[in-house]
Amino acid sequence: MDFLRDIFGFLSQRKKWWLAPIVMLLLLIGVVLVVGGGSAVAPFIYTLF
């Protein structure tokens, strides 16, 4: 969780809040791929990409 704290610390110090939605989207896609990679839903997730 230190990584997320560092990312948001960087965003707040540098006033680059426009990067926050991009970071959130990348994290969400990563979580979907990790969770869906080992389940029965995997073939349906891979058709999205």
mmCIF entry with sequence, helices, sheets and N, C-alpha, C, O atoms, coordinates in Angstrom:
data_MODEL
# 
_entry.id   MODEL 
# 
_entity.id                         1 
_entity.type                       polymer 
_entity.pdbx_number_of_molecules   1 
# 
_entity_poly.entity_id                      1 
_entity_poly.type                           'polypeptide(L)' 
_entity_poly.nstd_linkage                   no 
_entity_poly.nstd_monomer                   no 
_entity_poly.pdbx_seq_one_letter_code       MDFLRDIFGFLSQRKKWWLAPIVMLLLLIGVVLVVGGGSAVAPFIYTLF 
_entity_poly.pdbx_seq_one_letter_code_can   MDFLRDIFGFLSQRKKWWLAPIVMLLLLIGVVLVVGGGSAVAPFIYTLF 
_entity_poly.pdbx_strand_id                 A 
# 
loop_
_entity_poly_seq.entity_id 
_entity_poly_seq.num 
_entity_poly_seq.mon_id 
_entity_poly_seq.hetero 
1 1  MET n 
1 2  ASP n 
1 3  PHE n 
1 4  LEU n 
1 5  ARG n 
1 6  ASP n 
1 7  ILE n 
1 8  PHE n 
1 9  GLY n 
1 10 PHE n 
1 11 LEU n 
1 12 SER n 
1 13 GLN n 
1 14 ARG n 
1 15 LYS n 
1 16 LYS n 
1 17 TRP n 
1 18 TRP n 
1 19 LEU n 
1 20 ALA n 
1 21 PRO n 
1 22 ILE n 
1 23 VAL n 
1 24 MET n 
1 25 LEU n 
1 26 LEU n 
1 27 LEU n 
1 28 LEU n 
1 29 ILE n 
1 30 GLY n 
1 31 VAL n 
1 32 VAL n 
1 33 LEU n 
1 34 VAL n 
1 35 VAL n 
1 36 GLY n 
1 37 GLY n 
1 38 GLY n 
1 39 SER n 
1 40 ALA n 
1 41 VAL n 
1 42 ALA n 
1 43 PRO n 
1 44 PHE n 
1 45 ILE n 
1 46 TYR n 
1 47 THR n 
1 48 LEU n 
1 49 PHE n 
# 
_struct_asym.id          A 
_struct_asym.entity_id   1 
# 
loop_
_struct_conf.conf_type_id 
_struct_conf.id 
_struct_conf.pdbx_PDB_helix_id 
_struct_conf.beg_label_comp_id 
_struct_conf.beg_label_asym_id 
_struct_conf.beg_label_seq_id 
_struct_conf.pdbx_beg_PDB_ins_code 
_struct_conf.end_label_comp_id 
_struct_conf.end_label_asym_id 
_struct_conf.end_label_seq_id 
_struct_conf.pdbx_end_PDB_ins_code 
_struct_conf.beg_auth_comp_id 
_struct_conf.beg_auth_asym_id 
_struct_conf.beg_auth_seq_id 
_struct_conf.end_auth_comp_id 
_struct_conf.end_auth_asym_id 
_struct_conf.end_auth_seq_id 
_struct_conf.pdbx_PDB_helix_class 
_struct_conf.details 
_struct_conf.pdbx_PDB_helix_length 
HELX_P HELX_P1 AA1 ASP A 2  ? ARG A 14 ? ASP A 2  ARG A 14 1 ? 13 
HELX_P HELX_P2 AA2 TRP A 17 ? LEU A 19 ? TRP A 17 LEU A 19 5 ? 3  
HELX_P HELX_P3 AA3 ALA A 20 ? GLY A 37 ? ALA A 20 GLY A 37 1 ? 18 
HELX_P HELX_P4 AA4 ALA A 42 ? LEU A 48 ? ALA A 42 LEU A 48 1 ? 7  
# 
_struct_conf_type.id          HELX_P 
_struct_conf_type.criteria    ? 
_struct_conf_type.reference   ? 
# 
loop_
_atom_site.group_PDB 
_atom_site.id 
_atom_site.type_symbol 
_atom_site.label_atom_id 
_atom_site.label_alt_id 
_atom_site.label_comp_id 
_atom_site.label_asym_id 
_atom_site.label_entity_id 
_atom_site.label_seq_id 
_atom_site.pdbx_PDB_ins_code 
_atom_site.Cartn_x 
_atom_site.Cartn_y 
_atom_site.Cartn_z 
_atom_site.occupancy 
_atom_site.B_iso_or_equiv 
_atom_site.pdbx_formal_charge 
_atom_site.auth_seq_id 
_atom_site.auth_comp_id 
_atom_site.auth_asym_id 
_atom_site.auth_atom_id 
_atom_site.pdbx_PDB_model_num 
ATOM 1   N N  . MET A 1 1  ? 0.820   -1.203  0.000   1.00 0.00 ? 1  MET A N  1 
ATOM 2   C CA . MET A 1 1  ? 0.000   0.000   0.000   1.00 0.00 ? 1  MET A CA 1 
ATOM 3   C C  . MET A 1 1  ? 0.861   1.263   0.000   1.00 0.00 ? 1  MET A C  1 
ATOM 4   O O  . MET A 1 1  ? 0.352   2.359   -0.232  1.00 0.00 ? 1  MET A O  1 
ATOM 5   N N  . ASP A 1 2  ? 2.154   1.114   0.258   1.00 0.00 ? 2  ASP A N  1 
ATOM 6   C CA . ASP A 1 2  ? 3.025   2.285   0.201   1.00 0.00 ? 2  ASP A CA 1 
ATOM 7   C C  . ASP A 1 2  ? 3.083   2.862   -1.209  1.00 0.00 ? 2  ASP A C  1 
ATOM 8   O O  . ASP A 1 2  ? 3.231   4.070   -1.397  1.00 0.00 ? 2  ASP A O  1 
ATOM 9   N N  . PHE A 1 3  ? 2.965   1.974   -2.198  1.00 0.00 ? 3  PHE A N  1 
ATOM 10  C CA . PHE A 1 3  ? 2.993   2.432   -3.580  1.00 0.00 ? 3  PHE A CA 1 
ATOM 11  C C  . PHE A 1 3  ? 1.838   3.396   -3.863  1.00 0.00 ? 3  PHE A C  1 
ATOM 12  O O  . PHE A 1 3  ? 2.035   4.449   -4.468  1.00 0.00 ? 3  PHE A O  1 
ATOM 13  N N  . LEU A 1 4  ? 0.642   3.029   -3.424  1.00 0.00 ? 4  LEU A N  1 
ATOM 14  C CA . LEU A 1 4  ? -0.517  3.907   -3.648  1.00 0.00 ? 4  LEU A CA 1 
ATOM 15  C C  . LEU A 1 4  ? -0.368  5.220   -2.892  1.00 0.00 ? 4  LEU A C  1 
ATOM 16  O O  . LEU A 1 4  ? -0.726  6.281   -3.404  1.00 0.00 ? 4  LEU A O  1 
ATOM 17  N N  . ARG A 1 5  ? 0.153   5.149   -1.689  1.00 0.00 ? 5  ARG A N  1 
ATOM 18  C CA . ARG A 1 5  ? 0.368   6.370   -0.900  1.00 0.00 ? 5  ARG A CA 1 
ATOM 19  C C  . ARG A 1 5  ? 1.383   7.275   -1.602  1.00 0.00 ? 5  ARG A C  1 
ATOM 20  O O  . ARG A 1 5  ? 1.218   8.494   -1.620  1.00 0.00 ? 5  ARG A O  1 
ATOM 21  N N  . ASP A 1 6  ? 2.428   6.684   -2.177  1.00 0.00 ? 6  ASP A N  1 
ATOM 22  C CA . ASP A 1 6  ? 3.426   7.473   -2.895  1.00 0.00 ? 6  ASP A CA 1 
ATOM 23  C C  . ASP A 1 6  ? 2.838   8.114   -4.150  1.00 0.00 ? 6  ASP A C  1 
ATOM 24  O O  . ASP A 1 6  ? 3.133   9.267   -4.466  1.00 0.00 ? 6  ASP A O  1 
ATOM 25  N N  . ILE A 1 7  ? 2.009   7.359   -4.858  1.00 0.00 ? 7  ILE A N  1 
ATOM 26  C CA . ILE A 1 7  ? 1.384   7.911   -6.075  1.00 0.00 ? 7  ILE A CA 1 
ATOM 27  C C  . ILE A 1 7  ? 0.508   9.112   -5.726  1.00 0.00 ? 7  ILE A C  1 
ATOM 28  O O  . ILE A 1 7  ? 0.598   10.156  -6.372  1.00 0.00 ? 7  ILE A O  1 
ATOM 29  N N  . PHE A 1 8  ? -0.329  8.969   -4.716  1.00 0.00 ? 8  PHE A N  1 
ATOM 30  C CA . PHE A 1 8  ? -1.216  10.079  -4.370  1.00 0.00 ? 8  PHE A CA 1 
ATOM 31  C C  . PHE A 1 8  ? -0.456  11.224  -3.705  1.00 0.00 ? 8  PHE A C  1 
ATOM 32  O O  . PHE A 1 8  ? -0.872  12.378  -3.802  1.00 0.00 ? 8  PHE A O  1 
ATOM 33  N N  . GLY A 1 9  ? 0.652   10.917  -3.033  1.00 0.00 ? 9  GLY A N  1 
ATOM 34  C CA . GLY A 1 9  ? 1.514   11.981  -2.513  1.00 0.00 ? 9  GLY A CA 1 
ATOM 35  C C  . GLY A 1 9  ? 2.126   12.780  -3.647  1.00 0.00 ? 9  GLY A C  1 
ATOM 36  O O  . GLY A 1 9  ? 2.189   14.008  -3.587  1.00 0.00 ? 9  GLY A O  1 
ATOM 37  N N  . PHE A 1 10 ? 2.576   12.087  -4.678  1.00 0.00 ? 10 PHE A N  1 
ATOM 38  C CA . PHE A 1 10 ? 3.126   12.761  -5.858  1.00 0.00 ? 10 PHE A CA 1 
ATOM 39  C C  . PHE A 1 10 ? 2.070   13.639  -6.519  1.00 0.00 ? 10 PHE A C  1 
ATOM 40  O O  . PHE A 1 10 ? 2.339   14.785  -6.876  1.00 0.00 ? 10 PHE A O  1 
ATOM 41  N N  . LEU A 1 11 ? 0.854   13.086  -6.680  1.00 0.00 ? 11 LEU A N  1 
ATOM 42  C CA . LEU A 1 11 ? -0.214  13.857  -7.327  1.00 0.00 ? 11 LEU A CA 1 
ATOM 43  C C  . LEU A 1 11 ? -0.554  15.114  -6.537  1.00 0.00 ? 11 LEU A C  1 
ATOM 44  O O  . LEU A 1 11 ? -0.804  16.166  -7.125  1.00 0.00 ? 11 LEU A O  1 
ATOM 45  N N  . SER A 1 12 ? -0.564  15.014  -5.223  1.00 0.00 ? 12 SER A N  1 
ATOM 46  C CA . SER A 1 12 ? -0.935  16.183  -4.418  1.00 0.00 ? 12 SER A CA 1 
ATOM 47  C C  . SER A 1 12 ? 0.185   17.215  -4.373  1.00 0.00 ? 12 SER A C  1 
ATOM 48  O O  . SER A 1 12 ? -0.088  18.415  -4.384  1.00 0.00 ? 12 SER A O  1 
ATOM 49  N N  . GLN A 1 13 ? 1.437   16.773  -4.322  1.00 0.00 ? 13 GLN A N  1 
ATOM 50  C CA . GLN A 1 13 ? 2.544   17.729  -4.269  1.00 0.00 ? 13 GLN A CA 1 
ATOM 51  C C  . GLN A 1 13 ? 2.746   18.445  -5.591  1.00 0.00 ? 13 GLN A C  1 
ATOM 52  O O  . GLN A 1 13 ? 3.033   19.642  -5.610  1.00 0.00 ? 13 GLN A O  1 
ATOM 53  N N  . ARG A 1 14 ? 2.601   17.737  -6.682  1.00 0.00 ? 14 ARG A N  1 
ATOM 54  C CA . ARG A 1 14 ? 2.853   18.310  -8.009  1.00 0.00 ? 14 ARG A CA 1 
ATOM 55  C C  . ARG A 1 14 ? 1.610   18.940  -8.631  1.00 0.00 ? 14 ARG A C  1 
ATOM 56  O O  . ARG A 1 14 ? 1.684   19.523  -9.713  1.00 0.00 ? 14 ARG A O  1 
ATOM 57  N N  . LYS A 1 15 ? 0.467   18.825  -7.950  1.00 0.00 ? 15 LYS A N  1 
ATOM 58  C CA . LYS A 1 15 ? -0.804  19.372  -8.445  1.00 0.00 ? 15 LYS A CA 1 
ATOM 59  C C  . LYS A 1 15 ? -1.159  18.805  -9.817  1.00 0.00 ? 15 LYS A C  1 
ATOM 60  O O  . LYS A 1 15 ? -1.588  19.536  -10.710 1.00 0.00 ? 15 LYS A O  1 
ATOM 61  N N  . LYS A 1 16 ? -0.976  17.510  -9.971  1.00 0.00 ? 16 LYS A N  1 
ATOM 62  C CA . LYS A 1 16 ? -1.287  16.826  -11.230 1.00 0.00 ? 16 LYS A CA 1 
ATOM 63  C C  . LYS A 1 16 ? -2.504  15.935  -11.038 1.00 0.00 ? 16 LYS A C  1 
ATOM 64  O O  . LYS A 1 16 ? -2.449  14.727  -11.270 1.00 0.00 ? 16 LYS A O  1 
ATOM 65  N N  . TRP A 1 17 ? -3.594  16.544  -10.613 1.00 0.00 ? 17 TRP A N  1 
ATOM 66  C CA . TRP A 1 17 ? -4.808  15.778  -10.327 1.00 0.00 ? 17 TRP A CA 1 
ATOM 67  C C  . TRP A 1 17 ? -5.454  15.214  -11.583 1.00 0.00 ? 17 TRP A C  1 
ATOM 68  O O  . TRP A 1 17 ? -6.299  14.324  -11.487 1.00 0.00 ? 17 TRP A O  1 
ATOM 69  N N  . TRP A 1 18 ? -5.081  15.706  -12.751 1.00 0.00 ? 18 TRP A N  1 
ATOM 70  C CA . TRP A 1 18 ? -5.638  15.160  -13.985 1.00 0.00 ? 18 TRP A CA 1 
ATOM 71  C C  . TRP A 1 18 ? -5.123  13.753  -14.239 1.00 0.00 ? 18 TRP A C  1 
ATOM 72  O O  . TRP A 1 18 ? -5.708  13.029  -15.044 1.00 0.00 ? 18 TRP A O  1 
ATOM 73  N N  . LEU A 1 19 ? -4.041  13.341  -13.574 1.00 0.00 ? 19 LEU A N  1 
ATOM 74  C CA . LEU A 1 19 ? -3.525  11.982  -13.716 1.00 0.00 ? 19 LEU A CA 1 
ATOM 75  C C  . LEU A 1 19 ? -4.295  10.966  -12.874 1.00 0.00 ? 19 LEU A C  1 
ATOM 76  O O  . LEU A 1 19 ? -4.200  9.765   -13.127 1.00 0.00 ? 19 LEU A O  1 
ATOM 77  N N  . ALA A 1 20 ? -5.050  11.422  -11.886 1.00 0.00 ? 20 ALA A N  1 
ATOM 78  C CA . ALA A 1 20 ? -5.746  10.517  -10.969 1.00 0.00 ? 20 ALA A CA 1 
ATOM 79  C C  . ALA A 1 20 ? -6.717  9.574   -11.694 1.00 0.00 ? 20 ALA A C  1 
ATOM 80  O O  . ALA A 1 20 ? -6.698  8.378   -11.403 1.00 0.00 ? 20 ALA A O  1 
ATOM 81  N N  . PRO A 1 21 ? -7.561  10.041  -12.619 1.00 0.00 ? 21 PRO A N  1 
ATOM 82  C CA . PRO A 1 21 ? -8.451  9.089   -13.304 1.00 0.00 ? 21 PRO A CA 1 
ATOM 83  C C  . PRO A 1 21 ? -7.692  8.052   -14.129 1.00 0.00 ? 21 PRO A C  1 
ATOM 84  O O  . PRO A 1 21 ? -8.127  6.905   -14.234 1.00 0.00 ? 21 PRO A O  1 
ATOM 85  N N  . ILE A 1 22 ? -6.565  8.446   -14.712 1.00 0.00 ? 22 ILE A N  1 
ATOM 86  C CA . ILE A 1 22 ? -5.773  7.496   -15.498 1.00 0.00 ? 22 ILE A CA 1 
ATOM 87  C C  . ILE A 1 22 ? -5.188  6.428   -14.592 1.00 0.00 ? 22 ILE A C  1 
ATOM 88  O O  . ILE A 1 22 ? -5.205  5.247   -14.938 1.00 0.00 ? 22 ILE A O  1 
ATOM 89  N N  . VAL A 1 23 ? -4.674  6.822   -13.447 1.00 0.00 ? 23 VAL A N  1 
ATOM 90  C CA . VAL A 1 23 ? -4.105  5.870   -12.490 1.00 0.00 ? 23 VAL A CA 1 
ATOM 91  C C  . VAL A 1 23 ? -5.191  4.925   -11.983 1.00 0.00 ? 23 VAL A C  1 
ATOM 92  O O  . VAL A 1 23 ? -4.969  3.718   -11.887 1.00 0.00 ? 23 VAL A O  1 
ATOM 93  N N  . MET A 1 24 ? -6.351  5.463   -11.664 1.00 0.00 ? 24 MET A N  1 
ATOM 94  C CA . MET A 1 24 ? -7.456  4.625   -11.182 1.00 0.00 ? 24 MET A CA 1 
ATOM 95  C C  . MET A 1 24 ? -7.897  3.617   -12.250 1.00 0.00 ? 24 MET A C  1 
ATOM 96  O O  . MET A 1 24 ? -8.166  2.457   -11.938 1.00 0.00 ? 24 MET A O  1 
ATOM 97  N N  . LEU A 1 25 ? -7.969  4.056   -13.488 1.00 0.00 ? 25 LEU A N  1 
ATOM 98  C CA . LEU A 1 25 ? -8.374  3.161   -14.567 1.00 0.00 ? 25 LEU A CA 1 
ATOM 99  C C  . LEU A 1 25 ? -7.358  2.040   -14.770 1.00 0.00 ? 25 LEU A C  1 
ATOM 100 O O  . LEU A 1 25 ? -7.740  0.886   -14.966 1.00 0.00 ? 25 LEU A O  1 
ATOM 101 N N  . LEU A 1 26 ? -6.086  2.368   -14.726 1.00 0.00 ? 26 LEU A N  1 
ATOM 102 C CA . LEU A 1 26 ? -5.052  1.349   -14.876 1.00 0.00 ? 26 LEU A CA 1 
ATOM 103 C C  . LEU A 1 26 ? -5.086  0.348   -13.728 1.00 0.00 ? 26 LEU A C  1 
ATOM 104 O O  . LEU A 1 26 ? -4.916  -0.852  -13.944 1.00 0.00 ? 26 LEU A O  1 
ATOM 105 N N  . LEU A 1 27 ? -5.303  0.834   -12.510 1.00 0.00 ? 27 LEU A N  1 
ATOM 106 C CA . LEU A 1 27 ? -5.419  -0.064  -11.363 1.00 0.00 ? 27 LEU A CA 1 
ATOM 107 C C  . LEU A 1 27 ? -6.637  -0.974  -11.494 1.00 0.00 ? 27 LEU A C  1 
ATOM 108 O O  . LEU A 1 27 ? -6.561  -2.163  -11.186 1.00 0.00 ? 27 LEU A O  1 
ATOM 109 N N  . LEU A 1 28 ? -7.750  -0.425  -11.946 1.00 0.00 ? 28 LEU A N  1 
ATOM 110 C CA . LEU A 1 28 ? -8.968  -1.217  -12.119 1.00 0.00 ? 28 LEU A CA 1 
ATOM 111 C C  . LEU A 1 28 ? -8.775  -2.306  -13.174 1.00 0.00 ? 28 LEU A C  1 
ATOM 112 O O  . LEU A 1 28 ? -9.192  -3.447  -12.973 1.00 0.00 ? 28 LEU A O  1 
ATOM 113 N N  . ILE A 1 29 ? -8.148  -1.958  -14.292 1.00 0.00 ? 29 ILE A N  1 
ATOM 114 C CA . ILE A 1 29 ? -7.891  -2.954  -15.331 1.00 0.00 ? 29 ILE A CA 1 
ATOM 115 C C  . ILE A 1 29 ? -6.960  -4.036  -14.811 1.00 0.00 ? 29 ILE A C  1 
ATOM 116 O O  . ILE A 1 29 ? -7.159  -5.215  -15.103 1.00 0.00 ? 29 ILE A O  1 
ATOM 117 N N  . GLY A 1 30 ? -5.951  -3.653  -14.047 1.00 0.00 ? 30 GLY A N  1 
ATOM 118 C CA . GLY A 1 30 ? -5.039  -4.633  -13.468 1.00 0.00 ? 30 GLY A CA 1 
ATOM 119 C C  . GLY A 1 30 ? -5.735  -5.586  -12.524 1.00 0.00 ? 30 GLY A C  1 
ATOM 120 O O  . GLY A 1 30 ? -5.475  -6.790  -12.549 1.00 0.00 ? 30 GLY A O  1 
ATOM 121 N N  . VAL A 1 31 ? -6.615  -5.062  -11.691 1.00 0.00 ? 31 VAL A N  1 
ATOM 122 C CA . VAL A 1 31 ? -7.355  -5.915  -10.752 1.00 0.00 ? 31 VAL A CA 1 
ATOM 123 C C  . VAL A 1 31 ? -8.276  -6.869  -11.502 1.00 0.00 ? 31 VAL A C  1 
ATOM 124 O O  . VAL A 1 31 ? -8.369  -8.044  -11.147 1.00 0.00 ? 31 VAL A O  1 
ATOM 125 N N  . VAL A 1 32 ? -8.953  -6.381  -12.529 1.00 0.00 ? 32 VAL A N  1 
ATOM 126 C CA . VAL A 1 32 ? -9.850  -7.238  -13.308 1.00 0.00 ? 32 VAL A CA 1 
ATOM 127 C C  . VAL A 1 32 ? -9.069  -8.364  -13.970 1.00 0.00 ? 32 VAL A C  1 
ATOM 128 O O  . VAL A 1 32 ? -9.535  -9.503  -13.997 1.00 0.00 ? 32 VAL A O  1 
ATOM 129 N N  . LEU A 1 33 ? -7.898  -8.065  -14.502 1.00 0.00 ? 33 LEU A N  1 
ATOM 130 C CA . LEU A 1 33 ? -7.104  -9.103  -15.160 1.00 0.00 ? 33 LEU A CA 1 
ATOM 131 C C  . LEU A 1 33 ? -6.564  -10.125 -14.169 1.00 0.00 ? 33 LEU A C  1 
ATOM 132 O O  . LEU A 1 33 ? -6.518  -11.317 -14.473 1.00 0.00 ? 33 LEU A O  1 
ATOM 133 N N  . VAL A 1 34 ? -6.158  -9.677  -12.997 1.00 0.00 ? 34 VAL A N  1 
ATOM 134 C CA . VAL A 1 34 ? -5.637  -10.607 -11.988 1.00 0.00 ? 34 VAL A CA 1 
ATOM 135 C C  . VAL A 1 34 ? -6.744  -11.492 -11.447 1.00 0.00 ? 34 VAL A C  1 
ATOM 136 O O  . VAL A 1 34 ? -6.563  -12.703 -11.317 1.00 0.00 ? 34 VAL A O  1 
ATOM 137 N N  . VAL A 1 35 ? -7.885  -10.903 -11.131 1.00 0.00 ? 35 VAL A N  1 
ATOM 138 C CA . VAL A 1 35 ? -8.993  -11.683 -10.578 1.00 0.00 ? 35 VAL A CA 1 
ATOM 139 C C  . VAL A 1 35 ? -9.585  -12.607 -11.638 1.00 0.00 ? 35 VAL A C  1 
ATOM 140 O O  . VAL A 1 35 ? -9.910  -13.759 -11.351 1.00 0.00 ? 35 VAL A O  1 
ATOM 141 N N  . GLY A 1 36 ? -9.721  -12.110 -12.841 1.00 0.00 ? 36 GLY A N  1 
ATOM 142 C CA . GLY A 1 36 ? -10.332 -12.905 -13.896 1.00 0.00 ? 36 GLY A CA 1 
ATOM 143 C C  . GLY A 1 36 ? -9.406  -13.906 -14.535 1.00 0.00 ? 36 GLY A C  1 
ATOM 144 O O  . GLY A 1 36 ? -9.865  -14.778 -15.274 1.00 0.00 ? 36 GLY A O  1 
ATOM 145 N N  . GLY A 1 37 ? -8.127  -13.813 -14.278 1.00 0.00 ? 37 GLY A N  1 
ATOM 146 C CA . GLY A 1 37 ? -7.171  -14.707 -14.902 1.00 0.00 ? 37 GLY A CA 1 
ATOM 147 C C  . GLY A 1 37 ? -7.296  -16.150 -14.457 1.00 0.00 ? 37 GLY A C  1 
ATOM 148 O O  . GLY A 1 37 ? -7.009  -17.057 -15.238 1.00 0.00 ? 37 GLY A O  1 
ATOM 149 N N  . GLY A 1 38 ? -7.711  -16.387 -13.236 1.00 0.00 ? 38 GLY A N  1 
ATOM 150 C CA . GLY A 1 38 ? -7.778  -17.746 -12.732 1.00 0.00 ? 38 GLY A CA 1 
ATOM 151 C C  . GLY A 1 38 ? -9.187  -18.235 -12.496 1.00 0.00 ? 38 GLY A C  1 
ATOM 152 O O  . GLY A 1 38 ? -9.386  -19.184 -11.739 1.00 0.00 ? 38 GLY A O  1 
ATOM 153 N N  . SER A 1 39 ? -10.158 -17.624 -13.115 1.00 0.00 ? 39 SER A N  1 
ATOM 154 C CA . SER A 1 39 ? -11.538 -18.032 -12.872 1.00 0.00 ? 39 SER A CA 1 
ATOM 155 C C  . SER A 1 39 ? -12.206 -18.496 -14.164 1.00 0.00 ? 39 SER A C  1 
ATOM 156 O O  . SER A 1 39 ? -11.602 -18.462 -15.237 1.00 0.00 ? 39 SER A O  1 
ATOM 157 N N  . ALA A 1 40 ? -13.435 -18.921 -14.048 1.00 0.00 ? 40 ALA A N  1 
ATOM 158 C CA . ALA A 1 40 ? -14.197 -19.377 -15.204 1.00 0.00 ? 40 ALA A CA 1 
ATOM 159 C C  . ALA A 1 40 ? -14.672 -18.213 -16.068 1.00 0.00 ? 40 ALA A C  1 
ATOM 160 O O  . ALA A 1 40 ? -15.174 -18.423 -17.172 1.00 0.00 ? 40 ALA A O  1 
ATOM 161 N N  . VAL A 1 41 ? -14.517 -17.006 -15.579 1.00 0.00 ? 41 VAL A N  1 
ATOM 162 C CA . VAL A 1 41 ? -14.953 -15.829 -16.313 1.00 0.00 ? 41 VAL A CA 1 
ATOM 163 C C  . VAL A 1 41 ? -13.865 -15.345 -17.274 1.00 0.00 ? 41 VAL A C  1 
ATOM 164 O O  . VAL A 1 41 ? -14.111 -14.451 -18.084 1.00 0.00 ? 41 VAL A O  1 
ATOM 165 N N  . ALA A 1 42 ? -12.674 -15.924 -17.191 1.00 0.00 ? 42 ALA A N  1 
ATOM 166 C CA . ALA A 1 42 ? -11.525 -15.466 -17.980 1.00 0.00 ? 42 ALA A CA 1 
ATOM 167 C C  . ALA A 1 42 ? -11.808 -15.369 -19.475 1.00 0.00 ? 42 ALA A C  1 
ATOM 168 O O  . ALA A 1 42 ? -11.451 -14.354 -20.074 1.00 0.00 ? 42 ALA A O  1 
ATOM 169 N N  . PRO A 1 43 ? -12.429 -16.360 -20.116 1.00 0.00 ? 43 PRO A N  1 
ATOM 170 C CA . PRO A 1 43 ? -12.661 -16.225 -21.563 1.00 0.00 ? 43 PRO A CA 1 
ATOM 171 C C  . PRO A 1 43 ? -13.536 -15.015 -21.919 1.00 0.00 ? 43 PRO A C  1 
ATOM 172 O O  . PRO A 1 43 ? -13.382 -14.429 -22.990 1.00 0.00 ? 43 PRO A O  1 
ATOM 173 N N  . PHE A 1 44 ? -14.431 -14.654 -21.038 1.00 0.00 ? 44 PHE A N  1 
ATOM 174 C CA . PHE A 1 44 ? -15.302 -13.507 -21.323 1.00 0.00 ? 44 PHE A CA 1 
ATOM 175 C C  . PHE A 1 44 ? -14.559 -12.192 -21.116 1.00 0.00 ? 44 PHE A C  1 
ATOM 176 O O  . PHE A 1 44 ? -14.818 -11.218 -21.823 1.00 0.00 ? 44 PHE A O  1 
ATOM 177 N N  . ILE A 1 45 ? -13.644 -12.156 -20.159 1.00 0.00 ? 45 ILE A N  1 
ATOM 178 C CA . ILE A 1 45 ? -12.870 -10.933 -19.922 1.00 0.00 ? 45 ILE A CA 1 
ATOM 179 C C  . ILE A 1 45 ? -11.896 -10.704 -21.058 1.00 0.00 ? 45 ILE A C  1 
ATOM 180 O O  . ILE A 1 45 ? -11.706 -9.564  -21.482 1.00 0.00 ? 45 ILE A O  1 
ATOM 181 N N  . TYR A 1 46 ? -11.274 -11.758 -21.561 1.00 0.00 ? 46 TYR A N  1 
ATOM 182 C CA . TYR A 1 46 ? -10.291 -11.601 -22.629 1.00 0.00 ? 46 TYR A CA 1 
ATOM 183 C C  . TYR A 1 46 ? -10.929 -11.139 -23.937 1.00 0.00 ? 46 TYR A C  1 
ATOM 184 O O  . TYR A 1 46 ? -10.248 -10.546 -24.774 1.00 0.00 ? 46 TYR A O  1 
ATOM 185 N N  . THR A 1 47 ? -12.208 -11.396 -24.125 1.00 0.00 ? 47 THR A N  1 
ATOM 186 C CA . THR A 1 47 ? -12.870 -10.899 -25.336 1.00 0.00 ? 47 THR A CA 1 
ATOM 187 C C  . THR A 1 47 ? -13.051 -9.390  -25.289 1.00 0.00 ? 47 THR A C  1 
ATOM 188 O O  . THR A 1 47 ? -13.215 -8.760  -26.334 1.00 0.00 ? 47 THR A O  1 
ATOM 189 N N  . LEU A 1 48 ? -13.023 -8.795  -24.095 1.00 0.00 ? 48 LEU A N  1 
ATOM 190 C CA . LEU A 1 48 ? -13.132 -7.345  -23.984 1.00 0.00 ? 48 LEU A CA 1 
ATOM 191 C C  . LEU A 1 48 ? -11.880 -6.642  -24.467 1.00 0.00 ? 48 LEU A C  1 
ATOM 192 O O  . LEU A 1 48 ? -11.940 -5.505  -24.935 1.00 0.00 ? 48 LEU A O  1 
ATOM 193 N N  . PHE A 1 49 ? -10.750 -7.314  -24.354 1.00 0.00 ? 49 PHE A N  1 
ATOM 194 C CA . PHE A 1 49 ? -9.478  -6.695  -24.736 1.00 0.00 ? 49 PHE A CA 1 
ATOM 195 C C  . PHE A 1 49 ? -9.012  -7.234  -26.056 1.00 0.00 ? 49 PHE A C  1 
ATOM 196 O O  . PHE A 1 49 ? -7.957  -6.834  -26.548 1.00 0.00 ? 49 PHE A O  1 
# 
